Amino acid sequence: MKDEIRMSFILMREDNALLFDDLHRFPKGTRRINRLRILAYAGLATMSESRLPAALSDNLSPVQRILDQDDNSLNEASVELFGNPLKC
């Protein structure tokens, strides 16, 4: 298995205006890619913190504190924005 994934995609404002506007703030290239990486990581952490390795979950204590509350608003927002998580 390769340790690298390359993706190329087109994001239209009509598809997801909030994400489009957020990414559009950054010039093309590394800054925009890094922002997308941060958003994807935060979404993954929010949706399924328990699936991350223990070493990474130690760094997510603020997220875990939010998830430990009975408020599922972050989970619901992630599902609304990105759809249901893929089953592996």
Sequence and secondary structure as in RCSB ss.txt:
>XXXX:A:sequence
MKDEIRMSFILMREDNALLFDDLHRFPKGTRRINRLRILAYAGLATMSESRLPAALSDNLSPVQRILDQDDNSLN
EASVELFGNPLKC
>XXXX:A:secstr
  S         TTT HHHHHHHHTS TTHHHHHHHHHHHHHHHHHH GGGS HHHHGGGHHHHHHHHSS  HHH
HHHHHHH S    
